[in-house]
């Protein structure tokens, strides 16, 4: 194990909990209306636009969600470094 894991055993638990919650939320997000819209946009933006999906809005929201995941990962990683 790494030195930080033995020095702070609660941190390992917190990291595992956050990873688990992040995976769970990503799975739930994919199954939601928002996730289905992103899958449609990934398949074909023109077809998604024809179905009435606001492509720019969903792309912006996807960017914001990915930024939140990156911020969460960075805030947890700073304790390891």
ABEGO torsion letter per residue (X at the ends): XBAAAAABAAAAAAAAAAAAAAAAAAAAAAABAAAAAAAAAAABAAAAAAAGBBAAAAAAAAAAAAAAAAAAAAAAAAAAX
